[in-house]
Amino acid sequence: MLAKITEFVKKNLDTIILSTLVALFILLSFASGYIIAKYQDRAPITITNEQLIPLKPSTN
């Protein structure tokens, strides 16, 4: 069983390393975006003028 695993790893080492690097890059990008968005000081969006738009009845 262990011999099969080591054989698989040796055979696909390039793909395993590339996949690991891509996954780490994706996680790092998400984490940095989350941290930047969490600590930004932005004013909340407020709606001051509420207008109701009449809906047209469908002619089906």
N, C-alpha and C positions, 0 to 999 in steps of 0.2 A: 504494500500500500504506500509506504513512504517512498519507495523507489519510483512508483508511478508519478507521485507528486513532484519529486525532484526532476524527473524526466520532463514533465509538463512545463515546469518553471524554466528549465534550461532551454527548452524548445521555443517558448513564448516570452522570453525575458524582455525583448524590445517592446512588445505590445503591453506587457504588464507595467513597465516603467512609464511608457507614454500615457497609458490610462490613468496611472496614479498621479502623474504631473498635471494632467488635464483636470482631474477631480480636485486636486489641491488648489489649482488656479481658480476654479469655479467657486470653491468654498471661501477662498481669500477675497475674491471680488464681492461676493455676497456679504461677507462680514464687514468689509470696509464700507460698502454702501449703507449697510444697516447702522454702523457706528456714526457715519457722517450725517445721516438723516435723523438720527436720534438726538444729536447735539446741536442741530441747526436751530437758530432762534428766528422763527417766522411767525408773523401774526396769523391767527386763524382766519379762515374765510367766513365772512358773515353776510347773510342775505338781508338787505335793507328794504327792498321794494318787492313785495310778492305780488305777482300778476298771474291771474288764472287765465289760461288759454282755452277757449271753448273748443270742444272736440266735435268734429263733423261726424255724423252717423255714417256708418259704412253702407254701401249700396249693394251688398251681396245678395 
